[in-house]
Amino acid sequence: MDERKKILAAILAATLVFALALALGFSLSAAAAKRLPGRIEAALEKGDAAEAEKLIARLAEGGEKTAFENRLRLSEANALLESGEYRAAAAAFAALGDYEGAEEGFREALYRLAGQELQEGDFDTAQRRFEALGSYRDAADQALRAQLEKAGSLAADGRINDAFLLLYRLRDEAEARERALALAEQICGRRDLDAALAVARDLSSEELARRAELKAKREALPRGIVDAGFYHTLALKDDGTVLACGDDSFGQCGVEKWQRVRAVCAGAYHSVALFADGTVAAVGRNDEGQCETADWRGIVAIAAADYATFGLKADGSVVCCGYNDYYMLPDWPKVTMIAGGSYALAALREDGTALLSHESARSDDLTELVDVAVNTGCAVGLRADGTAVCAAAELSAWHELVAVDVSANAVLGLDAQGAVHAHFFRTGAGEDFSAPDDVVAMAAGGTHCVFVRSDGTLTAWGENGHGECEVAGWDLF
């Protein structure tokens, strides 16, 4: 019996020792777990990424672990930035998404990368990168600097004409203009930009005169006096009042009270007016907020997409309301005109290049433009020589153009004689197309087109299921 008691006592003692050891282990483990965040904090503060990563891996899955992982990734991205690995830093910041500090770091990495590319002589890449940064720091000034340095490099290589043409496009900038004048003196013996342009482009005096005539006719055309929505039409009379016809299911034709209007435009189911005092009004469908323009001031031009409204301000910036997938607008510098269509916006810059909101409309051909029109799938640019460029359509047979427009259905071109040219995207869509031969303004809608004659009367072509083509009795002038 004594032997059994000894054995039981030994088992009990061993069990108690094991339990105490287990409890002590749990206690130590819990204490270590409590200390783990502090150790991670210390590693992050010291910049010991390897130690921090090892410790973070020991954390249980959850919000705390995710937070530390993001802080570590941000720290690593900042380290890449400070070490001059700008491209890798940009990728690391981008991978953090909307984590606090990531967007600022991403922009700074791109800014420094663009500066590096500028120093290395990759002027075009640097310019594009600075332009994409928009209002970040002095990115707009640096984009100009990239072009000026490119011009200097071209001139140093003996490519005087190419350098002049680049500076000529930037002639609204004081430094570029002065440098262009200096090159003009080398090219033609006098500080005459137009004369130097003729030589640089190998243009005859007759061609220069032709372009000047096209410019005069282009600038004489009335702008913003007619537009076409999905199923409605707007037109502006010379007394500042507006006419509308077609689908009015959202009140988009309720424009009879508008006075002192300077321009009109139409979205899918809404109508917009720019007034003489720079304010804007809109009526019609407003489920995306596309009619919320009441607080706009200082607007000089308007445009509309299907479910958005845009305003161009005198300082060259663009404002927007409605469907809000136009995140790039605050970064668009020095805009001189805007055009909208479907889900896309186009802007023309001082240097004749086009900015496009929609990837499907972008094209490297959209340079040296004097006008632009856009739809979701394509953009059409008008050049000073009267030709049109469009990646989605072959327009080489069109000449002497003074205006262009585009919809999902067709591209329209208006020539200096008032004749309308049309290219339809769908086979057979324009078999019965007709337009007058004395047109001064036009609008390409999704299913109909509207034309204003030189005497102020209108005609329309296309589907008329909602009365959108009932413009025969209108007289604008």
C-alpha positions as CSV (number, residue, x, y, z in Angstrom):
1,M,0.0,0.0,0.0
2,D,2.8,2.4,0.9
3,E,4.4,1.7,-2.6
4,R,1.1,2.6,-4.3
5,K,0.8,5.9,-2.4
6,K,4.4,6.8,-3.4
7,I,3.6,6.2,-7.0
8,L,0.4,8.2,-6.9
9,A,2.2,11.0,-5.1
10,A,4.9,11.0,-7.8
11,I,2.3,11.1,-10.5
12,L,0.4,14.0,-8.8
13,A,3.7,15.9,-8.3
14,A,4.6,15.4,-12.0
15,T,1.2,16.6,-13.0
16,L,1.4,19.6,-10.9
17,V,4.8,20.5,-12.2
18,F,3.6,20.0,-15.8
19,A,0.5,22.2,-15.1
20,L,2.7,24.9,-13.5
21,A,5.1,24.7,-16.5
22,L,2.2,25.0,-18.9
23,A,0.7,27.9,-17.1
24,L,4.1,29.6,-17.0
25,G,4.5,29.0,-20.7
26,F,1.1,30.5,-21.5
27,S,1.9,33.4,-19.2
28,L,5.2,34.0,-20.9
29,S,3.7,33.6,-24.4
30,A,0.9,36.1,-23.5
31,A,3.5,38.5,-22.2
32,A,5.6,38.1,-25.3
33,A,2.5,38.7,-27.5
34,K,1.7,41.8,-25.5
35,R,5.3,43.0,-26.1
36,L,5.3,42.2,-29.8
37,P,3.6,45.4,-31.1
38,G,6.1,47.4,-29.0
39,R,9.0,45.5,-30.5
40,I,7.6,46.1,-34.0
41,E,7.2,49.8,-33.3
42,A,10.8,49.9,-32.2
43,A,12.0,48.1,-35.3
44,L,10.0,50.4,-37.5
45,E,11.4,53.5,-35.8
46,K,15.0,52.2,-36.2
47,G,14.3,51.5,-39.8
48,D,15.1,47.8,-39.4
49,A,12.7,46.5,-42.0
50,A,14.0,42.9,-41.8
51,E,13.4,42.7,-38.0
52,A,10.0,44.4,-38.4
53,E,8.9,41.9,-41.1
54,K,10.0,39.0,-39.0
55,L,8.1,40.2,-36.0
56,I,5.0,41.1,-38.0
57,A,4.8,37.6,-39.3
58,R,4.3,36.4,-35.7
59,L,1.1,38.4,-35.3
60,A,-2.3,36.8,-35.7
61,E,-4.2,37.6,-38.9
62,G,-6.3,40.7,-38.4
63,G,-6.5,44.5,-38.5
64,E,-3.4,45.0,-36.3
65,K,-1.2,42.9,-38.6
66,T,-2.5,44.6,-41.7
67,A,-1.8,48.0,-40.2
68,F,1.8,47.1,-39.4
69,E,2.3,45.5,-42.8
70,N,1.1,48.8,-44.5
71,R,3.4,50.8,-42.3
72,L,6.3,48.6,-43.2
73,R,5.5,48.8,-46.9
74,L,5.2,52.6,-46.6
75,S,8.6,52.7,-44.8
76,E,10.2,50.6,-47.5
77,A,8.7,52.8,-50.2
78,N,10.1,55.9,-48.5
79,A,13.5,54.2,-48.3
80,L,13.5,53.5,-52.0
81,L,12.5,57.2,-52.6
82,E,15.3,58.5,-50.5
83,S,17.9,56.2,-52.1
84,G,17.0,57.5,-55.6
85,E,15.2,54.4,-56.8
86,Y,12.3,56.5,-58.0
87,R,10.6,54.0,-60.4
88,A,10.6,51.2,-57.7
89,A,9.4,53.7,-55.1
90,A,6.5,54.7,-57.3
91,A,5.5,51.1,-57.8
92,A,5.7,50.5,-54.0
93,F,3.6,53.5,-53.2
94,A,1.1,52.6,-55.9
95,A,0.7,49.1,-54.4
96,L,-0.4,50.7,-51.1
97,G,-3.5,52.1,-52.8
98,D,-5.3,54.7,-50.7
99,Y,-3.2,54.1,-47.5
100,E,-2.4,57.4,-45.8
101,G,0.7,59.0,-47.3
102,A,0.9,56.6,-50.3
103,E,-0.6,59.0,-52.9
104,E,1.7,61.9,-51.8
105,G,4.7,59.5,-52.0
106,F,3.6,58.2,-55.4
107,R,3.5,61.7,-56.8
108,E,6.8,62.7,-55.3
109,A,8.4,59.6,-56.7
110,L,7.1,60.4,-60.2
111,Y,8.1,64.0,-59.8
112,R,11.7,63.0,-59.0
113,L,11.7,60.4,-61.7
114,A,10.6,63.0,-64.2
115,G,13.4,65.3,-63.0
116,Q,15.9,62.5,-63.4
117,E,14.7,61.9,-67.0
118,L,15.0,65.6,-67.7
119,Q,18.6,65.6,-66.5
120,E,19.3,62.5,-68.7
121,G,17.9,64.3,-71.8
122,D,14.8,62.2,-72.1
123,F,12.8,65.4,-72.7
124,D,9.6,63.9,-74.1
125,T,9.1,61.3,-71.3
126,A,9.9,64.0,-68.7
127,Q,7.4,66.3,-70.2
128,R,4.6,63.7,-70.3
129,R,5.3,62.7,-66.7
130,F,5.3,66.3,-65.4
131,E,2.1,67.0,-67.3
132,A,0.4,63.9,-65.7
133,L,1.3,65.4,-62.3
134,G,-0.8,68.5,-63.1
135,S,-0.8,70.9,-60.2
136,Y,1.6,68.9,-58.0
137,R,4.4,71.3,-56.9
138,D,5.8,73.1,-60.0
139,A,5.1,70.2,-62.4
140,A,3.5,72.5,-65.0
141,D,6.6,74.7,-65.0
142,Q,8.8,71.7,-65.3
143,A,6.8,70.4,-68.2
144,L,7.5,73.7,-70.0
145,R,11.1,73.5,-69.0
146,A,11.4,70.0,-70.6
147,Q,10.2,71.4,-73.9
148,L,12.5,74.4,-73.7
149,E,15.5,72.2,-73.0
150,K,14.5,69.9,-75.9
151,A,14.4,72.9,-78.2
152,G,17.8,73.9,-76.9
153,S,19.1,70.4,-77.6
154,L,17.7,70.4,-81.1
155,A,19.2,73.8,-81.9
156,A,22.6,72.6,-80.5
157,D,22.4,69.6,-82.9
158,G,21.9,71.9,-85.8
159,R,18.2,71.1,-86.1
160,I,17.2,74.8,-86.1
161,N,13.9,74.4,-87.9
162,D,12.7,71.6,-85.5
163,A,13.7,73.7,-82.5
164,F,11.8,76.7,-83.9
165,L,8.7,74.7,-84.6
166,L,8.7,73.4,-81.0
167,L,9.1,76.9,-79.6
168,Y,6.5,78.3,-82.0
169,R,3.9,76.0,-80.5
170,L,4.9,77.5,-77.1
171,R,4.9,81.1,-78.3
172,D,2.4,82.2,-75.7
173,E,5.1,81.7,-73.0
174,A,7.4,84.7,-72.8
175,E,10.7,82.7,-72.7
176,A,9.6,80.4,-75.6
177,R,8.5,83.4,-77.7
178,E,11.8,85.2,-77.2
179,R,13.8,82.1,-78.1
180,A,11.6,81.5,-81.1
181,L,12.2,85.1,-82.3
182,A,15.9,84.6,-81.9
183,L,15.7,81.4,-84.1
184,A,13.5,83.2,-86.6
185,E,16.3,85.7,-87.1
186,Q,18.6,82.8,-87.9
187,I,16.1,81.2,-90.2
188,C,14.9,84.1,-92.3
189,G,17.1,87.0,-91.3
190,R,14.5,88.8,-89.2
191,R,12.5,88.4,-86.0
192,D,9.3,87.4,-87.8
193,L,7.6,84.3,-86.5
194,D,5.2,83.8,-89.5
195,A,8.0,84.2,-92.0
196,A,10.2,81.8,-90.1
197,L,7.3,79.3,-89.8
198,A,6.9,79.3,-93.6
199,V,10.6,78.5,-94.0
200,A,10.7,75.9,-91.2
201,R,7.6,74.1,-92.6
202,D,8.7,74.7,-96.2
203,L,5.4,76.6,-96.7
204,S,5.0,79.0,-99.6
205,S,3.5,82.5,-99.2
206,E,0.4,81.2,-101.0
207,E,0.0,78.4,-98.4
208,L,0.4,80.8,-95.6
209,A,-2.2,83.0,-97.1
210,R,-4.6,80.0,-97.5
211,R,-4.1,79.1,-93.9
212,A,-4.8,82.6,-92.8
213,E,-8.0,82.6,-94.8
214,L,-9.1,79.3,-93.3
215,K,-8.4,80.8,-89.8
216,A,-10.5,83.8,-90.5
217,K,-13.4,81.7,-91.7
218,R,-13.0,79.3,-88.8
219,E,-13.0,82.2,-86.3
220,A,-16.1,83.8,-87.9
221,L,-18.2,80.7,-87.4
222,P,-20.8,80.9,-84.6
223,R,-19.9,78.5,-81.7
224,G,-22.2,77.0,-79.2
225,I,-25.4,77.8,-81.1
226,V,-26.6,74.2,-81.7
227,D,-26.3,70.8,-80.1
228,A,-27.9,67.4,-80.1
229,G,-28.7,65.1,-77.2
230,F,-29.9,61.6,-77.4
231,Y,-33.4,62.6,-78.5
232,H,-33.6,66.4,-78.2
233,T,-32.1,69.4,-80.0
234,L,-31.0,72.8,-78.7
235,A,-30.4,76.0,-80.6
236,L,-29.4,79.5,-79.5
237,K,-31.0,82.6,-81.1
238,D,-29.1,85.8,-81.6
239,D,-31.3,87.5,-79.0
240,G,-29.9,85.2,-76.3
241,T,-33.0,83.0,-76.0
242,V,-33.0,79.2,-76.6
243,L,-35.2,76.9,-78.7
244,A,-35.6,73.1,-77.9
245,C,-37.5,70.2,-79.4
246,G,-37.6,66.5,-79.0
247,D,-37.8,64.3,-75.9
248,D,-38.8,66.2,-72.8
249,S,-39.3,63.3,-70.4
250,F,-36.8,64.8,-67.9
251,G,-37.6,68.5,-68.6
252,Q,-34.6,68.9,-70.8
253,C,-36.6,71.1,-73.2
254,G,-37.7,73.5,-70.5
255,V,-35.5,76.3,-71.7
256,E,-38.1,79.0,-72.5
257,K,-37.2,81.2,-69.6
258,W,-33.5,81.4,-70.4
259,Q,-32.3,84.9,-71.4
260,R,-28.9,86.4,-72.3
261,V,-27.4,83.0,-73.2
262,R,-24.0,82.9,-74.9
263,A,-23.8,79.2,-75.6
264,V,-25.7,75.9,-75.3
265,C,-24.8,72.2,-75.1
266,A,-26.7,69.0,-74.6
267,G,-26.0,65.8,-72.7
268,A,-28.0,62.6,-73.1
269,Y,-31.1,63.9,-71.3
270,H,-30.1,67.4,-70.0
271,S,-29.5,70.8,-71.5
272,V,-27.0,73.5,-70.4
273,A,-26.7,77.2,-71.0
274,L,-23.8,79.6,-70.5
275,F,-25.0,83.1,-69.7
276,A,-23.3,86.4,-70.5
277,D,-22.3,86.9,-66.9
278,G,-20.3,83.7,-66.8
279,T,-22.8,81.7,-64.9
280,V,-24.3,78.3,-66.0
281,A,-27.7,76.8,-65.8
282,A,-28.9,73.2,-66.6
283,V,-32.2,71.4,-66.8
284,G,-33.2,67.8,-67.3
285,R,-32.1,64.5,-65.9
286,N,-30.1,65.1,-62.8
287,D,-29.6,61.7,-61.2
288,E,-25.8,62.0,-61.4
289,G,-25.8,65.7,-60.4
290,Q,-25.2,66.8,-64.0
291,C,-27.4,69.9,-63.5
292,E,-25.7,71.2,-60.3
293,T,-24.0,74.2,-61.9
294,A,-25.7,77.0,-59.8
295,D,-22.5,78.0,-58.0
296,W,-20.3,78.1,-61.1
297,R,-18.8,81.6,-61.8
298,G,-16.3,82.9,-64.4
299,I,-17.1,80.3,-67.0
300,V,-16.1,81.1,-70.6
301,A,-17.1,77.9,-72.4
302,I,-19.3,74.8,-71.7
303,A,-19.5,71.2,-72.9
304,A,-21.5,68.1,-71.9
305,A,-21.0,64.4,-71.9
306,D,-24.0,62.0,-71.6
307,Y,-24.3,62.4,-67.8
308,A,-21.8,65.2,-66.9
309,T,-21.4,69.0,-67.5
310,F,-18.1,70.8,-67.9
311,G,-17.1,74.4,-67.6
312,L,-13.9,76.1,-68.8
313,K,-12.7,79.0,-66.7
314,A,-10.7,82.0,-67.8
315,D,-7.6,80.7,-66.1
316,G,-7.6,77.6,-68.3
317,S,-8.9,75.2,-65.6
318,V,-11.9,72.9,-66.0
319,V,-14.8,72.2,-63.6
320,C,-17.2,69.4,-63.7
321,C,-20.4,68.1,-62.2
322,G,-22.4,64.9,-62.7
323,Y,-20.9,61.5,-63.5
324,N,-17.6,61.9,-61.8
325,D,-15.1,59.6,-63.5
326,Y,-13.1,62.7,-64.6
327,Y,-10.4,62.6,-61.9
328,M,-7.8,64.1,-64.2
329,L,-9.4,67.5,-64.6
330,P,-7.6,69.2,-61.8
331,D,-4.3,68.3,-63.5
332,W,-5.2,69.6,-66.9
333,P,-3.2,72.8,-67.4
334,K,-3.7,75.8,-69.8
335,V,-6.8,74.6,-71.5
336,T,-8.2,76.8,-74.3
337,M,-11.3,74.9,-75.4
338,I,-13.3,71.9,-74.4
339,A,-15.6,69.4,-76.1
340,G,-17.7,66.6,-74.7
341,G,-19.4,63.5,-76.1
342,S,-20.8,60.2,-74.7
343,Y,-18.6,59.5,-71.6
344,A,-15.6,61.5,-72.8
345,L,-14.2,65.0,-72.6
346,A,-11.5,66.6,-74.8
347,A,-9.5,69.7,-74.1
348,L,-7.3,71.7,-76.4
349,R,-4.2,73.2,-74.9
350,E,-2.3,76.4,-75.9
351,D,0.4,74.3,-77.7
352,G,-2.2,72.6,-80.0
353,T,-2.2,69.2,-78.2
354,A,-5.3,67.5,-77.1
355,L,-6.0,66.1,-73.7
356,L,-8.5,63.2,-73.6
357,S,-10.3,61.8,-70.6
358,H,-11.1,58.4,-72.2
359,E,-8.3,56.0,-73.1
360,S,-10.2,54.7,-76.2
361,A,-10.1,58.2,-77.8
362,R,-6.4,58.9,-77.3
363,S,-4.1,59.1,-80.3
364,D,-0.5,60.4,-80.9
365,D,-1.9,62.2,-84.1
366,L,-3.8,64.7,-82.0
367,T,-1.2,67.4,-82.1
368,E,-0.9,70.8,-83.8
369,L,-4.7,71.2,-83.6
370,V,-6.9,74.2,-83.8
371,D,-10.1,72.4,-82.8
372,V,-11.2,69.0,-81.4
373,A,-14.3,66.9,-81.0
374,V,-14.7,63.7,-79.0
375,N,-16.8,60.7,-78.3
376,T,-16.1,57.7,-76.1
377,G,-14.5,55.7,-78.9
378,C,-12.6,58.4,-80.8
379,A,-11.5,62.0,-81.1
380,V,-11.3,64.1,-84.2
381,G,-8.8,67.0,-84.5
382,L,-8.8,69.9,-86.9
383,R,-5.5,71.3,-88.1
384,A,-4.6,74.8,-89.4
385,D,-4.1,73.4,-92.9
386,G,-7.8,72.4,-93.0
387,T,-7.2,68.7,-92.6
388,A,-8.7,66.4,-90.0
389,V,-7.1,63.6,-88.0
390,C,-8.9,60.7,-86.5
391,A,-7.5,57.3,-85.5
392,A,-11.0,55.7,-86.0
393,A,-11.7,57.0,-89.5
394,E,-9.9,57.6,-92.8
395,L,-10.4,61.3,-93.5
396,S,-7.5,62.1,-95.8
397,A,-9.9,63.1,-98.7
398,W,-11.3,66.0,-96.6
399,H,-9.7,69.4,-97.2
400,E,-10.3,73.1,-96.4
401,L,-12.1,72.2,-93.2
402,V,-13.1,74.8,-90.7
403,A,-15.1,72.7,-88.1
404,V,-15.4,69.0,-87.0
405,D,-17.8,67.1,-84.8
406,V,-18.2,63.4,-83.9
407,S,-20.8,61.1,-82.3
408,A,-21.1,57.4,-81.7
409,N,-22.6,57.3,-85.2
410,A,-20.5,59.5,-87.4
411,V,-17.7,62.1,-88.0
412,L,-18.8,65.3,-89.6
413,G,-16.5,67.9,-91.2
414,L,-17.5,71.4,-92.4
415,D,-15.5,73.0,-95.2
416,A,-14.8,76.6,-95.9
417,Q,-17.5,76.6,-98.6
418,G,-20.2,75.5,-96.2
419,A,-20.4,71.9,-97.4
420,V,-20.7,69.0,-94.9
421,H,-18.6,65.8,-95.2
422,A,-19.7,62.7,-93.3
423,H,-18.0,59.4,-92.3
424,F,-20.4,56.8,-90.7
425,F,-19.1,54.1,-88.5
426,R,-21.7,51.5,-89.4
427,T,-22.1,50.3,-93.0
428,G,-25.2,51.7,-94.6
429,A,-25.9,54.1,-91.7
430,G,-25.6,57.2,-93.9
431,E,-27.1,56.0,-97.2
432,D,-29.8,58.7,-97.1
433,F,-27.6,61.3,-95.5
434,S,-28.1,64.9,-96.7
435,A,-27.1,68.3,-95.5
436,P,-27.5,71.8,-97.0
437,D,-24.5,73.4,-98.8
438,D,-24.4,76.6,-96.8
439,V,-23.8,75.4,-93.3
440,V,-22.2,77.6,-90.6
441,A,-22.8,75.4,-87.5
442,M,-23.5,71.7,-87.0
443,A,-24.1,69.1,-84.3
444,A,-23.6,65.3,-84.5
445,G,-26.0,63.5,-82.1
446,G,-26.3,59.8,-81.5
447,T,-29.1,59.2,-83.9
448,H,-29.6,62.6,-85.6
449,C,-27.6,65.5,-86.9
450,V,-28.6,69.2,-87.0
451,F,-27.3,71.9,-89.3
452,V,-27.6,75.7,-89.2
453,R,-27.6,77.5,-92.5
454,S,-25.9,80.9,-93.2
455,D,-29.4,82.6,-93.1
456,G,-30.1,81.2,-89.5
457,T,-32.5,78.5,-90.5
458,L,-32.0,74.9,-89.5
459,T,-32.4,71.5,-90.9
460,A,-32.0,68.0,-89.3
461,W,-31.3,64.5,-90.5
462,G,-31.7,61.2,-88.8
463,E,-34.2,59.5,-86.4
464,N,-37.2,61.6,-85.4
465,G,-39.1,59.3,-83.0
466,H,-39.3,62.1,-80.4
467,G,-39.6,65.1,-82.6
468,E,-35.9,65.9,-82.3
469,C,-35.7,66.8,-86.0
470,E,-38.6,69.3,-85.9
471,V,-36.5,72.4,-86.5
472,A,-37.9,73.5,-89.8
473,G,-39.6,76.6,-88.5
474,W,-36.6,77.9,-86.4
475,D,-34.7,81.1,-87.4
476,L,-31.7,81.9,-85.3
477,F,-30.4,85.1,-86.9
